[in-house]
Amino acid sequence: YGAAERELGALGDIVAHELHKARLYGGEAVRSYPVIAGSSWPPATVRRLMDAAREAGHDGIIFQGTSSLFPYPI
């Protein structure tokens, strides 16, 4: 994982908060698909951010890499 993830344990909390803010600012009339870096975060953080995106009302998720979610290359 990157230096920021190692040094700032609350980074997942910050990103989850930003997911909620982004949905509020866009309103329901604007379709929203946040990008989650699935290869940069630990699996638990990726799943938590997926849940946060769903709870915030985003229309889906775009993954930037999935290596932390799958044990094999896709």
Predicted model as a PDB file, atoms N, CA, C, CB and O in Angstrom, pLDDT in the B-factor column:
MODEL        1                                                                  
ATOM      1  N   TYR A   1       0.837  -1.182   0.000  1.00 51.00           N  
ATOM      2  CA  TYR A   1       0.000   0.000   0.000  1.00 51.00           C  
ATOM      3  C   TYR A   1       0.876   1.238   0.000  1.00 51.00           C  
ATOM      4  CB  TYR A   1      -0.949   0.002   1.207  1.00 51.00           C  
ATOM      5  O   TYR A   1       2.046   1.169   0.377  1.00 51.00           O  
ATOM      6  N   GLY A   2       0.332   2.356  -0.413  1.00 57.00           N  
ATOM      7  CA  GLY A   2       1.104   3.587  -0.517  1.00 57.00           C  
ATOM      8  C   GLY A   2       1.454   4.176   0.836  1.00 57.00           C  
ATOM      9  O   GLY A   2       0.905   3.776   1.862  1.00 57.00           O  
ATOM     10  N   ALA A   3       2.365   5.123   0.827  1.00 60.00           N  
ATOM     11  CA  ALA A   3       2.830   5.757   2.059  1.00 60.00           C  
ATOM     12  C   ALA A   3       1.688   6.439   2.801  1.00 60.00           C  
ATOM     13  CB  ALA A   3       3.927   6.770   1.750  1.00 60.00           C  
ATOM     14  O   ALA A   3       1.634   6.385   4.029  1.00 60.00           O  
ATOM     15  N   ALA A   4       0.784   7.074   2.082  1.00 59.00           N  
ATOM     16  CA  ALA A   4      -0.322   7.777   2.736  1.00 59.00           C  
ATOM     17  C   ALA A   4      -1.201   6.811   3.519  1.00 59.00           C  
ATOM     18  CB  ALA A   4      -1.164   8.529   1.700  1.00 59.00           C  
ATOM     19  O   ALA A   4      -1.634   7.128   4.627  1.00 59.00           O  
ATOM     20  N   GLU A   5      -1.469   5.638   2.958  1.00 59.00           N  
ATOM     21  CA  GLU A   5      -2.294   4.644   3.659  1.00 59.00           C  
ATOM     22  C   GLU A   5      -1.616   4.162   4.927  1.00 59.00           C  
ATOM     23  CB  GLU A   5      -2.593   3.454   2.746  1.00 59.00           C  
ATOM     24  O   GLU A   5      -2.279   3.927   5.937  1.00 59.00           O  
ATOM     25  N   ARG A   6      -0.292   4.012   4.883  1.00 56.00           N  
ATOM     26  CA  ARG A   6       0.447   3.546   6.058  1.00 56.00           C  
ATOM     27  C   ARG A   6       0.547   4.629   7.126  1.00 56.00           C  
ATOM     28  CB  ARG A   6       1.844   3.086   5.654  1.00 56.00           C  
ATOM     29  O   ARG A   6       0.489   4.330   8.319  1.00 56.00           O  
ATOM     30  N   GLU A   7       0.697   5.870   6.713  1.00 60.00           N  
ATOM     31  CA  GLU A   7       0.946   6.953   7.659  1.00 60.00           C  
ATOM     32  C   GLU A   7      -0.315   7.618   8.188  1.00 60.00           C  
ATOM     33  CB  GLU A   7       1.803   7.980   7.018  1.00 60.00           C  
ATOM     34  O   GLU A   7      -0.288   8.214   9.265  1.00 60.00           O  
ATOM     35  N   LEU A   8      -1.399   7.531   7.468  1.00 61.00           N  
ATOM     36  CA  LEU A   8      -2.638   8.189   7.881  1.00 61.00           C  
ATOM     37  C   LEU A   8      -3.749   7.152   7.996  1.00 61.00           C  
ATOM     38  CB  LEU A   8      -3.034   9.307   6.879  1.00 61.00           C  
ATOM     39  O   LEU A   8      -4.466   6.875   7.034  1.00 61.00           O  
ATOM     40  N   GLY A   9      -3.877   6.583   9.196  1.00 64.00           N  
ATOM     41  CA  GLY A   9      -4.856   5.533   9.418  1.00 64.00           C  
ATOM     42  C   GLY A   9      -6.290   5.966   9.167  1.00 64.00           C  
ATOM     43  O   GLY A   9      -7.142   5.131   8.863  1.00 64.00           O  
ATOM     44  N   ALA A  10      -6.572   7.256   9.289  1.00 81.00           N  
ATOM     45  CA  ALA A  10      -7.933   7.758   9.108  1.00 81.00           C  
ATOM     46  C   ALA A  10      -8.269   8.052   7.646  1.00 81.00           C  
ATOM     47  CB  ALA A  10      -8.127   9.007   9.931  1.00 81.00           C  
ATOM     48  O   ALA A  10      -9.349   8.564   7.350  1.00 81.00           O  
ATOM     49  N   LEU A  11      -7.354   7.732   6.733  1.00 81.00           N  
ATOM     50  CA  LEU A  11      -7.600   8.056   5.327  1.00 81.00           C  
ATOM     51  C   LEU A  11      -8.872   7.389   4.802  1.00 81.00           C  
ATOM     52  CB  LEU A  11      -6.407   7.634   4.477  1.00 81.00           C  
ATOM     53  O   LEU A  11      -9.607   8.002   4.028  1.00 81.00           O  
ATOM     54  N   GLY A  12      -9.144   6.147   5.206  1.00 84.00           N  
ATOM     55  CA  GLY A  12     -10.387   5.470   4.807  1.00 84.00           C  
ATOM     56  C   GLY A  12     -11.609   6.216   5.300  1.00 84.00           C  
ATOM     57  O   GLY A  12     -12.603   6.314   4.580  1.00 84.00           O  
ATOM     58  N   ASP A  13     -11.555   6.750   6.524  1.00 89.00           N  
ATOM     59  CA  ASP A  13     -12.663   7.537   7.069  1.00 89.00           C  
ATOM     60  C   ASP A  13     -12.879   8.810   6.252  1.00 89.00           C  
ATOM     61  CB  ASP A  13     -12.396   7.893   8.542  1.00 89.00           C  
ATOM     62  O   ASP A  13     -14.013   9.211   5.989  1.00 89.00           O  
ATOM     63  N   ILE A  14     -11.784   9.427   5.863  1.00 90.00           N  
ATOM     64  CA  ILE A  14     -11.864  10.665   5.081  1.00 90.00           C  
ATOM     65  C   ILE A  14     -12.496  10.388   3.720  1.00 90.00           C  
ATOM     66  CB  ILE A  14     -10.462  11.294   4.904  1.00 90.00           C  
ATOM     67  O   ILE A  14     -13.362  11.138   3.270  1.00 90.00           O  
ATOM     68  N   VAL A  15     -12.067   9.318   3.071  1.00 90.00           N  
ATOM     69  CA  VAL A  15     -12.618   8.982   1.751  1.00 90.00           C  
ATOM     70  C   VAL A  15     -14.102   8.639   1.865  1.00 90.00           C  
ATOM     71  CB  VAL A  15     -11.842   7.798   1.119  1.00 90.00           C  
ATOM     72  O   VAL A  15     -14.890   9.061   1.020  1.00 90.00           O  
ATOM     73  N   ALA A  16     -14.499   7.887   2.887  1.00 93.00           N  
ATOM     74  CA  ALA A  16     -15.911   7.561   3.088  1.00 93.00           C  
ATOM     75  C   ALA A  16     -16.738   8.833   3.262  1.00 93.00           C  
ATOM     76  CB  ALA A  16     -16.084   6.642   4.311  1.00 93.00           C  
ATOM     77  O   ALA A  16     -17.831   8.953   2.707  1.00 93.00           O  
ATOM     78  N   HIS A  17     -16.216   9.772   4.030  1.00 94.00           N  
ATOM     79  CA  HIS A  17     -16.904  11.051   4.237  1.00 94.00           C  
ATOM     80  C   HIS A  17     -17.042  11.809   2.904  1.00 94.00           C  
ATOM     81  CB  HIS A  17     -16.136  11.918   5.275  1.00 94.00           C  
ATOM     82  O   HIS A  17     -18.092  12.381   2.614  1.00 94.00           O  
ATOM     83  N   GLU A  18     -15.982  11.803   2.112  1.00 94.00           N  
ATOM     84  CA  GLU A  18     -16.008  12.483   0.819  1.00 94.00           C  
ATOM     85  C   GLU A  18     -16.999  11.825  -0.143  1.00 94.00           C  
ATOM     86  CB  GLU A  18     -14.611  12.493   0.202  1.00 94.00           C  
ATOM     87  O   GLU A  18     -17.611  12.511  -0.962  1.00 94.00           O  
ATOM     88  N   LEU A  19     -17.160  10.514  -0.052  1.00 93.00           N  
ATOM     89  CA  LEU A  19     -18.159   9.823  -0.881  1.00 93.00           C  
ATOM     90  C   LEU A  19     -19.560  10.339  -0.575  1.00 93.00           C  
ATOM     91  CB  LEU A  19     -18.094   8.295  -0.651  1.00 93.00           C  
ATOM     92  O   LEU A  19     -20.361  10.562  -1.483  1.00 93.00           O  
ATOM     93  N   HIS A  20     -19.848  10.527   0.701  1.00 94.00           N  
ATOM     94  CA  HIS A  20     -21.160  11.055   1.098  1.00 94.00           C  
ATOM     95  C   HIS A  20     -21.334  12.499   0.633  1.00 94.00           C  
ATOM     96  CB  HIS A  20     -21.334  10.969   2.626  1.00 94.00           C  
ATOM     97  O   HIS A  20     -22.392  12.866   0.119  1.00 94.00           O  
ATOM     98  N   LYS A  21     -20.303  13.312   0.812  1.00 94.00           N  
ATOM     99  CA  LYS A  21     -20.386  14.709   0.370  1.00 94.00           C  
ATOM    100  C   LYS A  21     -20.594  14.804  -1.140  1.00 94.00           C  
ATOM    101  CB  LYS A  21     -19.115  15.470   0.771  1.00 94.00           C  
ATOM    102  O   LYS A  21     -21.410  15.595  -1.612  1.00 94.00           O  
ATOM    103  N   ALA A  22     -19.856  13.998  -1.886  1.00 92.00           N  
ATOM    104  CA  ALA A  22     -19.966  14.043  -3.350  1.00 92.00           C  
ATOM    105  C   ALA A  22     -21.386  13.731  -3.806  1.00 92.00           C  
ATOM    106  CB  ALA A  22     -18.981  13.055  -3.993  1.00 92.00           C  
ATOM    107  O   ALA A  22     -21.893  14.349  -4.741  1.00 92.00           O  
ATOM    108  N   ARG A  23     -22.023  12.776  -3.148  1.00 93.00           N  
ATOM    109  CA  ARG A  23     -23.393  12.421  -3.531  1.00 93.00           C  
ATOM    110  C   ARG A  23     -24.350  13.559  -3.208  1.00 93.00           C  
ATOM    111  CB  ARG A  23     -23.841  11.132  -2.817  1.00 93.00           C  
ATOM    112  O   ARG A  23     -25.256  13.846  -3.990  1.00 93.00           O  
ATOM    113  N   LEU A  24     -24.162  14.201  -2.080  1.00 92.00           N  
ATOM    114  CA  LEU A  24     -25.034  15.315  -1.695  1.00 92.00           C  
ATOM    115  C   LEU A  24     -24.911  16.487  -2.658  1.00 92.00           C  
ATOM    116  CB  LEU A  24     -24.707  15.777  -0.280  1.00 92.00           C  
ATOM    117  O   LEU A  24     -25.913  17.089  -3.046  1.00 92.00           O  
ATOM    118  N   TYR A  25     -23.678  16.809  -3.043  1.00 89.00           N  
ATOM    119  CA  TYR A  25     -23.461  17.947  -3.933  1.00 89.00           C  
ATOM    120  C   TYR A  25     -24.002  17.691  -5.330  1.00 89.00           C  
ATOM    121  CB  TYR A  25     -21.987  18.274  -4.010  1.00 89.00           C  
ATOM    122  O   TYR A  25     -24.478  18.621  -5.981  1.00 89.00           O  
ATOM    123  N   GLY A  26     -23.943  16.476  -5.795  1.00 84.00           N  
ATOM    124  CA  GLY A  26     -24.405  16.149  -7.137  1.00 84.00           C  
ATOM    125  C   GLY A  26     -25.918  16.093  -7.262  1.00 84.00           C  
ATOM    126  O   GLY A  26     -26.462  16.316  -8.343  1.00 84.00           O  
ATOM    127  N   GLY A  27     -26.590  15.801  -6.177  1.00 83.00           N  
ATOM    128  CA  GLY A  27     -28.034  15.660  -6.231  1.00 83.00           C  
ATOM    129  C   GLY A  27     -28.438  14.375  -6.940  1.00 83.00           C  
ATOM    130  O   GLY A  27     -27.619  13.739  -7.604  1.00 83.00           O  
ATOM    131  N   GLU A  28     -29.689  14.002  -6.797  1.00 81.00           N  
ATOM    132  CA  GLU A  28     -30.153  12.749  -7.371  1.00 81.00           C  
ATOM    133  C   GLU A  28     -30.320  12.803  -8.882  1.00 81.00           C  
ATOM    134  CB  GLU A  28     -31.449  12.360  -6.744  1.00 81.00           C  
ATOM    135  O   GLU A  28     -30.386  11.756  -9.524  1.00 81.00           O  
ATOM    136  N   ALA A  29     -30.389  13.982  -9.461  1.00 87.00           N  
ATOM    137  CA  ALA A  29     -30.564  14.103 -10.905  1.00 87.00           C  
ATOM    138  C   ALA A  29     -29.284  13.765 -11.666  1.00 87.00           C  
ATOM    139  CB  ALA A  29     -31.018  15.510 -11.258  1.00 87.00           C  
ATOM    140  O   ALA A  29     -29.326  13.485 -12.864  1.00 87.00           O  
ATOM    141  N   VAL A  30     -28.149  13.791 -10.972  1.00 89.00           N  
ATOM    142  CA  VAL A  30     -26.857  13.523 -11.605  1.00 89.00           C  
ATOM    143  C   VAL A  30     -26.424  12.108 -11.243  1.00 89.00           C  
ATOM    144  CB  VAL A  30     -25.780  14.569 -11.163  1.00 89.00           C  
ATOM    145  O   VAL A  30     -26.297  11.777 -10.064  1.00 89.00           O  
ATOM    146  N   ARG A  31     -26.199  11.277 -12.249  1.00 93.00           N  
ATOM    147  CA  ARG A  31     -25.723   9.909 -11.999  1.00 93.00           C  
ATOM    148  C   ARG A  31     -24.304   9.981 -11.448  1.00 93.00           C  
ATOM    149  CB  ARG A  31     -25.770   9.038 -13.306  1.00 93.00           C  
ATOM    150  O   ARG A  31     -23.509  10.830 -11.851  1.00 93.00           O  
ATOM    151  N   SER A  32     -24.000   9.081 -10.525  1.00 93.00           N  
ATOM    152  CA  SER A  32     -22.724   9.178  -9.823  1.00 93.00           C  
ATOM    153  C   SER A  32     -22.074   7.801  -9.675  1.00 93.00           C  
ATOM    154  CB  SER A  32     -22.923   9.822  -8.444  1.00 93.00           C  
ATOM    155  O   SER A  32     -22.685   6.855  -9.178  1.00 93.00           O  
ATOM    156  N   TYR A  33     -20.823   7.719 -10.117  1.00 94.00           N  
ATOM    157  CA  TYR A  33     -20.045   6.493 -10.049  1.00 94.00           C  
ATOM    158  C   TYR A  33     -18.650   6.827  -9.511  1.00 94.00           C  
ATOM    159  CB  TYR A  33     -19.959   5.804 -11.449  1.00 94.00           C  
ATOM    160  O   TYR A  33     -17.742   7.098 -10.297  1.00 94.00           O  
ATOM    161  N   PRO A  34     -18.464   6.813  -8.195  1.00 93.00           N  
ATOM    162  CA  PRO A  34     -17.144   7.151  -7.659  1.00 93.00           C  
ATOM    163  C   PRO A  34     -16.106   6.096  -8.024  1.00 93.00           C  
ATOM    164  CB  PRO A  34     -17.214   7.309  -6.142  1.00 93.00           C  
ATOM    165  O   PRO A  34     -16.433   4.927  -8.234  1.00 93.00           O  
ATOM    166  N   VAL A  35     -14.856   6.528  -8.095  1.00 91.00           N  
ATOM    167  CA  VAL A  35     -13.745   5.625  -8.378  1.00 91.00           C  
ATOM    168  C   VAL A  35     -13.138   5.179  -7.050  1.00 91.00           C  
ATOM    169  CB  VAL A  35     -12.670   6.315  -9.287  1.00 91.00           C  
ATOM    170  O   VAL A  35     -12.790   6.003  -6.204  1.00 91.00           O  
ATOM    171  N   ILE A  36     -13.017   3.875  -6.882  1.00 88.00           N  
ATOM    172  CA  ILE A  36     -12.386   3.307  -5.691  1.00 88.00           C  
ATOM    173  C   ILE A  36     -11.147   2.554  -6.156  1.00 88.00           C  
ATOM    174  CB  ILE A  36     -13.374   2.361  -4.897  1.00 88.00           C  
ATOM    175  O   ILE A  36     -11.224   1.691  -7.030  1.00 88.00           O  
ATOM    176  N   ALA A  37     -10.020   2.883  -5.570  1.00 81.00           N  
ATOM    177  CA  ALA A  37      -8.751   2.260  -5.957  1.00 81.00           C  
ATOM    178  C   ALA A  37      -8.621   0.895  -5.294  1.00 81.00           C  
ATOM    179  CB  ALA A  37      -7.553   3.164  -5.572  1.00 81.00           C  
ATOM    180  O   ALA A  37      -8.050   0.775  -4.210  1.00 81.00           O  
ATOM    181  N   GLY A  38      -9.142  -0.112  -5.938  1.00 73.00           N  
ATOM    182  CA  GLY A  38      -9.148  -1.463  -5.387  1.00 73.00           C  
ATOM    183  C   GLY A  38      -7.794  -2.119  -5.293  1.00 73.00           C  
ATOM    184  O   GLY A  38      -7.657  -3.155  -4.643  1.00 73.00           O  
ATOM    185  N   SER A  39      -6.791  -1.546  -5.922  1.00 75.00           N  
ATOM    186  CA  SER A  39      -5.455  -2.131  -5.829  1.00 75.00           C  
ATOM    187  C   SER A  39      -4.565  -1.375  -4.845  1.00 75.00           C  
ATOM    188  CB  SER A  39      -4.799  -2.156  -7.200  1.00 75.00           C  
ATOM    189  O   SER A  39      -3.445  -1.809  -4.575  1.00 75.00           O  
ATOM    190  N   SER A  40      -5.037  -0.262  -4.309  1.00 73.00           N  
ATOM    191  CA  SER A  40      -4.225   0.550  -3.409  1.00 73.00           C  
ATOM    192  C   SER A  40      -4.603   0.407  -1.942  1.00 73.00           C  
ATOM    193  CB  SER A  40      -4.329   1.981  -3.801  1.00 73.00           C  
ATOM    194  O   SER A  40      -3.832   0.795  -1.065  1.00 73.00           O  
ATOM    195  N   TRP A  41      -5.772  -0.144  -1.669  1.00 77.00           N  
ATOM    196  CA  TRP A  41      -6.278  -0.218  -0.311  1.00 77.00           C  
ATOM    197  C   TRP A  41      -6.348  -1.662   0.162  1.00 77.00           C  
ATOM    198  CB  TRP A  41      -7.651   0.436  -0.219  1.00 77.00           C  
ATOM    199  O   TRP A  41      -6.465  -2.573  -0.658  1.00 77.00           O  
ATOM    200  N   PRO A  42      -6.279  -1.887   1.471  1.00 79.00           N  
ATOM    201  CA  PRO A  42      -6.513  -3.231   2.004  1.00 79.00           C  
ATOM    202  C   PRO A  42      -7.947  -3.670   1.681  1.00 79.00           C  
ATOM    203  CB  PRO A  42      -6.259  -3.267   3.545  1.00 79.00           C  
ATOM    204  O   PRO A  42      -8.830  -2.819   1.572  1.00 79.00           O  
ATOM    205  N   PRO A  43      -8.197  -4.963   1.528  1.00 82.00           N  
ATOM    206  CA  PRO A  43      -9.538  -5.443   1.176  1.00 82.00           C  
ATOM    207  C   PRO A  43     -10.644  -4.936   2.099  1.00 82.00           C  
ATOM    208  CB  PRO A  43      -9.546  -6.939   1.182  1.00 82.00           C  
ATOM    209  O   PRO A  43     -11.728  -4.599   1.622  1.00 82.00           O  
ATOM    210  N   ALA A  44     -10.400  -4.875   3.393  1.00 84.00           N  
ATOM    211  CA  ALA A  44     -11.435  -4.411   4.327  1.00 84.00           C  
ATOM    212  C   ALA A  44     -11.811  -2.955   4.052  1.00 84.00           C  
ATOM    213  CB  ALA A  44     -10.954  -4.564   5.782  1.00 84.00           C  
ATOM    214  O   ALA A  44     -12.981  -2.587   4.155  1.00 84.00           O  
ATOM    215  N   THR A  45     -10.830  -2.134   3.707  1.00 84.00           N  
ATOM    216  CA  THR A  45     -11.097  -0.728   3.405  1.00 84.00           C  
ATOM    217  C   THR A  45     -11.879  -0.600   2.105  1.00 84.00           C  
ATOM    218  CB  THR A  45      -9.784   0.065   3.315  1.00 84.00           C  
ATOM    219  O   THR A  45     -12.806   0.205   2.017  1.00 84.00           O  
ATOM    220  N   VAL A  46     -11.513  -1.388   1.094  1.00 85.00           N  
ATOM    221  CA  VAL A  46     -12.235  -1.348  -0.186  1.00 85.00           C  
ATOM    222  C   VAL A  46     -13.690  -1.730   0.024  1.00 85.00           C  
ATOM    223  CB  VAL A  46     -11.578  -2.292  -1.223  1.00 85.00           C  
ATOM    224  O   VAL A  46     -14.588  -1.065  -0.492  1.00 85.00           O  
ATOM    225  N   ARG A  47     -13.927  -2.787   0.770  1.00 89.00           N  
ATOM    226  CA  ARG A  47     -15.322  -3.215   1.026  1.00 89.00           C  
ATOM    227  C   ARG A  47     -16.076  -2.158   1.825  1.00 89.00           C  
ATOM    228  CB  ARG A  47     -15.349  -4.566   1.787  1.00 89.00           C  
ATOM    229  O   ARG A  47     -17.257  -1.917   1.579  1.00 89.00           O  
ATOM    230  N   ARG A  48     -15.403  -1.535   2.771  1.00 90.00           N  
ATOM    231  CA  ARG A  48     -16.044  -0.466   3.550  1.00 90.00           C  
ATOM    232  C   ARG A  48     -16.417   0.710   2.653  1.00 90.00           C  
ATOM    233  CB  ARG A  48     -15.114   0.011   4.684  1.00 90.00           C  
ATOM    234  O   ARG A  48     -17.499   1.280   2.796  1.00 90.00           O  
ATOM    235  N   LEU A  49     -15.530   1.073   1.730  1.00 91.00           N  
ATOM    236  CA  LEU A  49     -15.823   2.181   0.817  1.00 91.00           C  
ATOM    237  C   LEU A  49     -16.929   1.804  -0.163  1.00 91.00           C  
ATOM    238  CB  LEU A  49     -14.558   2.592   0.050  1.00 91.00           C  
ATOM    239  O   LEU A  49     -17.721   2.661  -0.558  1.00 91.00           O  
ATOM    240  N   MET A  50     -16.995   0.541  -0.557  1.00 92.00           N  
ATOM    241  CA  MET A  50     -18.102   0.088  -1.400  1.00 92.00           C  
ATOM    242  C   MET A  50     -19.427   0.266  -0.650  1.00 92.00           C  
ATOM    243  CB  MET A  50     -17.904  -1.399  -1.819  1.00 92.00           C  
ATOM    244  O   MET A  50     -20.410   0.744  -1.216  1.00 92.00           O  
ATOM    245  N   ASP A  51     -19.440  -0.122   0.620  1.00 95.00           N  
ATOM    246  CA  ASP A  51     -20.646   0.050   1.446  1.00 95.00           C  
ATOM    247  C   ASP A  51     -20.999   1.522   1.610  1.00 95.00           C  
ATOM    248  CB  ASP A  51     -20.449  -0.593   2.826  1.00 95.00           C  
ATOM    249  O   ASP A  51     -22.170   1.895   1.548  1.00 95.00           O  
ATOM    250  N   ALA A  52     -19.984   2.360   1.820  1.00 95.00           N  
ATOM    251  CA  ALA A  52     -20.219   3.798   1.989  1.00 95.00           C  
ATOM    252  C   ALA A  52     -20.811   4.397   0.718  1.00 95.00           C  
ATOM    253  CB  ALA A  52     -18.909   4.523   2.357  1.00 95.00           C  
ATOM    254  O   ALA A  52     -21.703   5.242   0.792  1.00 95.00           O  
ATOM    255  N   ALA A  53     -20.327   3.970  -0.445  1.00 96.00           N  
ATOM    256  CA  ALA A  53     -20.858   4.472  -1.719  1.00 96.00           C  
ATOM    257  C   ALA A  53     -22.315   4.062  -1.889  1.00 96.00           C  
ATOM    258  CB  ALA A  53     -20.018   3.951  -2.904  1.00 96.00           C  
ATOM    259  O   ALA A  53     -23.144   4.857  -2.331  1.00 96.00           O  
ATOM    260  N   ARG A  54     -22.618   2.825  -1.540  1.00 96.00           N  
ATOM    261  CA  ARG A  54     -24.001   2.339  -1.645  1.00 96.00           C  
ATOM    262  C   ARG A  54     -24.913   3.111  -0.683  1.00 96.00           C  
ATOM    263  CB  ARG A  54     -24.069   0.815  -1.344  1.00 96.00           C  
ATOM    264  O   ARG A  54     -25.994   3.553  -1.071  1.00 96.00           O  
ATOM    265  N   GLU A  55     -24.476   3.271   0.561  1.00 95.00           N  
ATOM    266  CA  GLU A  55     -25.263   3.982   1.568  1.00 95.00           C  
ATOM    267  C   GLU A  55     -25.497   5.439   1.177  1.00 95.00           C  
ATOM    268  CB  GLU A  55     -24.566   3.915   2.922  1.00 95.00           C  
ATOM    269  O   GLU A  55     -26.550   6.005   1.473  1.00 95.00           O  
ATOM    270  N   ALA A  56     -24.513   6.043   0.512  1.00 94.00           N  
ATOM    271  CA  ALA A  56     -24.635   7.444   0.108  1.00 94.00           C  
ATOM    272  C   ALA A  56     -25.587   7.614  -1.078  1.00 94.00           C  
ATOM    273  CB  ALA A  56     -23.263   8.008  -0.246  1.00 94.00           C  
ATOM    274  O   ALA A  56     -26.035   8.726  -1.356  1.00 94.00           O  
ATOM    275  N   GLY A  57     -25.897   6.519  -1.776  1.00 94.00           N  
ATOM    276  CA  GLY A  57     -26.825   6.603  -2.897  1.00 94.00           C  
ATOM    277  C   GLY A  57     -26.174   6.726  -4.261  1.00 94.00           C  
ATOM    278  O   GLY A  57     -26.834   7.104  -5.230  1.00 94.00           O  
ATOM    279  N   HIS A  58     -24.877   6.411  -4.351  1.00 95.00           N  
ATOM    280  CA  HIS A  58     -24.225   6.431  -5.662  1.00 95.00           C  
ATOM    281  C   HIS A  58     -24.854   5.359  -6.543  1.00 95.00           C  
ATOM    282  CB  HIS A  58     -22.685   6.205  -5.530  1.00 95.00           C  
ATOM    283  O   HIS A  58     -25.403   4.379  -6.039  1.00 95.00           O  
ATOM    284  N   ASP A  59     -24.777   5.542  -7.847  1.00 96.00           N  
ATOM    285  CA  ASP A  59     -25.407   4.633  -8.802  1.00 96.00           C  
ATOM    286  C   ASP A  59     -24.566   3.404  -9.110  1.00 96.00           C  
ATOM    287  CB  ASP A  59     -25.700   5.362 -10.074  1.00 96.00           C  
ATOM    288  O   ASP A  59     -25.059   2.465  -9.734  1.00 96.00           O  
ATOM    289  N   GLY A  60     -23.347   3.391  -8.700  1.00 95.00           N  
ATOM    290  CA  GLY A  60     -22.437   2.281  -8.931  1.00 95.00           C  
ATOM    291  C   GLY A  60     -21.039   2.705  -8.544  1.00 95.00           C  
ATOM    292  O   GLY A  60     -20.839   3.771  -7.962  1.00 95.00           O  
ATOM    293  N   ILE A  61     -20.073   1.865  -8.870  1.00 93.00           N  
ATOM    294  CA  ILE A  61     -18.678   2.131  -8.522  1.00 93.00           C  
ATOM    295  C   ILE A  61     -17.820   1.802  -9.735  1.00 93.00           C  
ATOM    296  CB  ILE A  61     -18.229   1.301  -7.269  1.00 93.00           C  
ATOM    297  O   ILE A  61     -18.095   0.849 -10.464  1.00 93.00           O  
ATOM    298  N   ILE A  62     -16.784   2.597  -9.941  1.00 92.00           N  
ATOM    299  CA  ILE A  62     -15.760   2.283 -10.931  1.00 92.00           C  
ATOM    300  C   ILE A  62     -14.525   1.882 -10.135  1.00 92.00           C  
ATOM    301  CB  ILE A  62     -15.469   3.508 -11.911  1.00 92.00           C  
ATOM    302  O   ILE A  62     -14.049   2.644  -9.294  1.00 92.00           O  
ATOM    303  N   PHE A  63     -14.006   0.684 -10.400  1.00 86.00           N  
ATOM    304  CA  PHE A  63     -12.812   0.226  -9.709  1.00 86.00           C  
ATOM    305  C   PHE A  63     -11.577   0.577 -10.508  1.00 86.00           C  
ATOM    306  CB  PHE A  63     -12.874  -1.278  -9.459  1.00 86.00           C  
ATOM    307  O   PHE A  63     -11.520   0.366 -11.720  1.00 86.00           O  
ATOM    308  N   GLN A  64     -10.601   1.111  -9.822  1.00 83.00           N  
ATOM    309  CA  GLN A  64      -9.292   1.365 -10.411  1.00 83.00           C  
ATOM    310  C   GLN A  64      -8.381   0.267  -9.866  1.00 83.00           C  
ATOM    311  CB  GLN A  64      -8.745   2.831 -10.067  1.00 83.00           C  
ATOM    312  O   GLN A  64      -7.714   0.443  -8.847  1.00 83.00           O  
ATOM    313  N   GLY A  65      -8.367  -0.854 -10.555  1.00 75.00           N  
ATOM    314  CA  GLY A  65      -7.623  -2.016 -10.085  1.00 75.00           C  
ATOM    315  C   GLY A  65      -8.441  -2.822  -9.099  1.00 75.00           C  
ATOM    316  O   GLY A  65      -9.274  -2.266  -8.382  1.00 75.00           O  
ATOM    317  N   THR A  66      -8.216  -4.122  -9.053  1.00 69.00           N  
ATOM    318  CA  THR A  66      -8.974  -4.987  -8.149  1.00 69.00           C  
ATOM    319  C   THR A  66      -8.079  -5.991  -7.439  1.00 69.00           C  
ATOM    320  CB  THR A  66     -10.061  -5.721  -8.913  1.00 69.00           C  
ATOM    321  O   THR A  66      -8.572  -6.950  -6.845  1.00 69.00           O  
ATOM    322  N   SER A  67      -6.788  -5.782  -7.494  1.00 68.00           N  
ATOM    323  CA  SER A  67      -5.879  -6.804  -6.968  1.00 68.00           C  
ATOM    324  C   SER A  67      -6.034  -7.063  -5.469  1.00 68.00           C  
ATOM    325  CB  SER A  67      -4.467  -6.403  -7.249  1.00 68.00           C  
ATOM    326  O   SER A  67      -5.682  -8.147  -5.005  1.00 68.00           O  
ATOM    327  N   SER A  68      -6.545  -6.112  -4.707  1.00 63.00           N  
ATOM    328  CA  SER A  68      -6.724  -6.380  -3.274  1.00 63.00           C  
ATOM    329  C   SER A  68      -7.999  -7.168  -3.009  1.00 63.00           C  
ATOM    330  CB  SER A  68      -6.753  -5.069  -2.487  1.00 63.00           C  
ATOM    331  O   SER A  68      -8.187  -7.682  -1.907  1.00 63.00           O  
ATOM    332  N   LEU A  69      -8.882  -7.271  -4.007  1.00 67.00           N  
ATOM    333  CA  LEU A  69     -10.143  -7.989  -3.820  1.00 67.00           C  
ATOM    334  C   LEU A  69     -10.107  -9.432  -4.308  1.00 67.00           C  
ATOM    335  CB  LEU A  69     -11.240  -7.262  -4.525  1.00 67.00           C  
ATOM    336  O   LEU A  69     -10.853 -10.276  -3.811  1.00 67.00           O  
ATOM    337  N   PHE A  70      -9.245  -9.718  -5.277  1.00 68.00           N  
ATOM    338  CA  PHE A  70      -9.209 -11.051  -5.872  1.00 68.00           C  
ATOM    339  C   PHE A  70      -7.813 -11.652  -5.721  1.00 68.00           C  
ATOM    340  CB  PHE A  70      -9.617 -10.997  -7.363  1.00 68.00           C  
ATOM    341  O   PHE A  70      -6.817 -10.955  -5.918  1.00 68.00           O  
ATOM    342  N   PRO A  71      -7.733 -12.921  -5.378  1.00 68.00           N  
ATOM    343  CA  PRO A  71      -6.423 -13.542  -5.165  1.00 68.00           C  
ATOM    344  C   PRO A  71      -5.709 -13.921  -6.468  1.00 68.00           C  
ATOM    345  CB  PRO A  71      -6.584 -14.773  -4.310  1.00 68.00           C  
ATOM    346  O   PRO A  71      -4.632 -14.517  -6.429  1.00 68.00           O  
ATOM    347  N   TYR A  72      -6.282 -13.591  -7.585  1.00 63.00           N  
ATOM    348  CA  TYR A  72      -5.700 -13.958  -8.872  1.00 63.00           C  
ATOM    349  C   TYR A  72      -5.799 -12.767  -9.819  1.00 63.00           C  
ATOM    350  CB  TYR A  72      -6.413 -15.206  -9.475  1.00 63.00           C  
ATOM    351  O   TYR A  72      -6.674 -11.921  -9.635  1.00 63.00           O  
ATOM    352  N   PRO A  73      -4.943 -12.673 -10.812  1.00 60.00           N  
ATOM    353  CA  PRO A  73      -5.011 -11.545 -11.772  1.00 60.00           C  
ATOM    354  C   PRO A  73      -6.249 -11.639 -12.647  1.00 60.00           C  
ATOM    355  CB  PRO A  73      -3.753 -11.512 -12.661  1.00 60.00           C  
ATOM    356  O   PRO A  73      -6.647 -12.720 -13.081  1.00 60.00           O  
ATOM    357  N   ILE A  74      -6.841 -10.496 -12.892  1.00 55.00           N  
ATOM    358  CA  ILE A  74      -8.023 -10.433 -13.774  1.00 55.00           C  
ATOM    359  C   ILE A  74      -7.656  -9.682 -15.025  1.00 55.00           C  
ATOM    360  CB  ILE A  74      -9.232  -9.754 -13.068  1.00 55.00           C  
ATOM    361  O   ILE A  74      -8.495  -9.507 -15.908  1.00 55.00           O  
TER     362      ILE A  74                                                      
ENDMDL                                                                          
END                                                                             
